[in-house]
Amino acid sequence: MKNPVQKSRIPEGKAFVIRELIAPFFDVNWHFHSEYQLFVVLKGKGTRFIGDHTTSFREGDMVLTGPNLPHLWKNDKAYHNPANGLEAHGVVIYFPDNFLNESVFKLEEFEGIARMLKLSERGIEVLGETNQVIKKMMMELLHLRGTASIIHLLGTLEKMVDSKDCKLIADAGYINTNKESEKDRMGQVYEYVMQNFHSKVSLEEAAQISNLSVSAFSRYFKSRVNKSFSDFLTEVRIAHACKLLNESDLNISEISYECGFFTLSNFNKLFRERMKKTPMEYRKEYKSTFYLSN
């Protein structure tokens, strides 16, 4: 079996790197790095973490992350079982924070791209028609070399400038306060939540995994993720509920239980607080949009 895909460093002397990723599942490690990253999912489903934001992802998911913005595309459990024969497929572009020595972005002609790259510190999700255009350009870029590849990459980034299909992801106040040495600690907490959110998740156990007292862990987690551990867990569960509402025929009560909510009233209350609509309204809206687009 192939190993899960992990990030490749940009070789010295190259302006950027583009890779086609094909593996049973995407990189399982919550991480951040100094490069900009433009990533599109061609095949695969799961939960996406960008900065302080959590949501589900599926085919077509496209995000530009700025330097040192923590991220993780965590495939569903089914992808980690070889017997299921599932495959994750994506294309990723890495380019450095001093791309083209930054000098080009000080020119008036590149003001739009420079502004957009600054905004990517919060992560930018690309939707709609712009998503389709950029995905096609990324596939073309896989086969280009030399100066043509750099021109094509700049053209790709230009498509995002001022596009109404581009939405910021992390909250305006989010700042990555994580240290390089803490990646494993935070990664273990994320993994613990993803493995157990369907049932009981213990603050005490999360603290133990982090080798901290409960009070110290609570302060540590909130300072790193910009929200409490309880709120983070709720976001993970709501993200999974959205996926089940879209992709399954389970009733609302069954979905509530499947996502770790053991009282339906609590599930409905928390879902409405975060999604600004009831689970049933969310499902109806998704289905009507889906049928209109097909």
Long-range contacts (C-beta under 8 A, 24 or more apart in sequence): 1-82, 4-28, 5-88, 5-90, 7-31, 7-33, 7-37, 7-92, 7-94, 8-94, 10-35, 10-94, 10-95, 10-96, 15-95, 15-99, 15-100, 15-150, 15-153, 16-93, 16-94, 16-95, 16-96, 16-99, 16-149, 16-150, 16-153, 17-93, 17-94, 17-95, 18-91, 18-92, 18-93, 18-94, 18-138, 18-141, 18-142, 18-149, 19-91, 19-92, 19-94, 20-89, 20-90, 20-91, 20-142, 21-88, 21-89, 21-90, 21-91, 21-92, 22-87, 22-88, 22-89, 23-87, 23-88, 24-79, 24-80, 24-82, 24-86, 24-87, 24-88, 25-75, 25-79, 25-80, 25-86, 25-88, 26-73, 26-74, 26-75, 26-88, 26-90, 27-72, 27-73, 28-72, 28-74, 28-191, 29-72, 29-183, 29-187, 30-70, 30-71, 30-72, 30-183, 30-186, 30-187, 30-190, 31-70, 31-71, 31-72, 31-183, 31-187, 32-68, 32-69, 32-70, 32-71, 32-176, 32-178, 32-183, 33-67, 33-68, 34-67, 34-68, 34-96, 34-97, 35-67, 35-94, 35-95, 35-96, 35-97, 36-64, 36-65, 36-66, 36-67, 36-94, 36-95, 36-96, 36-97, 36-99, 36-117, 36-120, 37-64, 37-65, 37-71, 37-92, 37-93, 37-94, 38-62, 38-63, 38-64, 38-92, 38-93, 38-134, 38-138, 38-156, 39-63, 39-64, 39-65, 39-73, 39-90, 39-91, 39-92, 39-93, 40-90, 40-91, 40-92, 40-131, 40-134, 40-135, 40-138, 41-73, 41-88, 41-89, 41-90, 42-89, 42-90, 42-91, 42-135, 43-87, 43-88, 43-89, 43-90, 44-73, 44-75, 44-79, 44-86, 44-87, 44-88, 44-89, 44-90, 45-75, 45-76, 45-79, 45-243, 46-73, 46-74, 46-75, 46-76, 46-79, 47-74, 47-76, 47-194, 47-236, 47-239, 47-240, 48-72, 48-73, 48-74, 49-74, 49-190, 50-123, 50-169, 50-170, 51-122, 51-123, 51-169, 51-170, 51-171, 51-174, 51-176, 51-226, 52-170, 52-171, 52-174, 52-225, 52-226, 52-227, 53-123, 53-169, 53-170, 53-171, 54-232, 54-235, 54-236, 54-239, 55-239, 55-242, 56-239, 56-240, 56-242, 56-243, 58-243, 60-131, 60-135, 61-125, 62-125, 62-126, 62-127, 62-131, 62-134, 62-135, 63-123, 63-124, 63-125, 63-126, 63-169, 64-120, 64-123, 64-124, 64-126, 64-160, 65-120, 65-123, 66-117, 66-118, 66-119, 66-120, 66-121, 66-122, 66-123, 67-97, 67-121, 68-176, 69-120, 69-121, 69-122, 69-123, 69-170, 69-176, 70-176, 70-178, 70-186, 71-123, 72-190, 74-190, 74-194, 77-195, 91-135, 91-138, 91-139, 91-142, 93-138, 93-141, 93-153, 93-156, 95-153, 100-150, 112-158, 112-161, 112-162, 113-154, 113-157, 113-158, 113-161, 115-161, 116-157, 116-160, 116-161, 116-166, 117-157, 119-168, 122-168, 122-169, 122-170, 122-171, 122-172, 122-174, 123-168, 123-169, 123-170, 124-160, 124-166, 124-167, 124-168, 124-169, 125-166, 125-167, 125-168, 125-169, 126-160, 126-163, 126-165, 126-166, 127-165, 127-166, 127-167, 128-164, 128-165, 129-165, 130-159, 130-160, 130-163, 130-165, 130-166, 131-165, 133-159, 134-159, 134-160, 171-226, 173-226, 174-226, 175-226, 177-223, 177-224, 178-224, 182-224, 185-210, 185-211, 186-224, 189-221, 193-232, 193-233, 193-236, 194-236, 197-233, 197-236, 197-237, 197-240, 197-259, 197-260, 198-240, 198-258, 198-259, 198-260, 199-260, 200-260, 201-233, 201-260, 203-229, 203-230, 233-260, 234-270, 234-274, 235-274, 237-261, 238-270, 238-271, 238-274, 238-275, 241-267, 241-271, 241-279, 242-275, 242-282, 245-279, 245-282, 245-283, 245-286, 246-283, 246-286, 246-290, 252-279, 252-280, 255-279
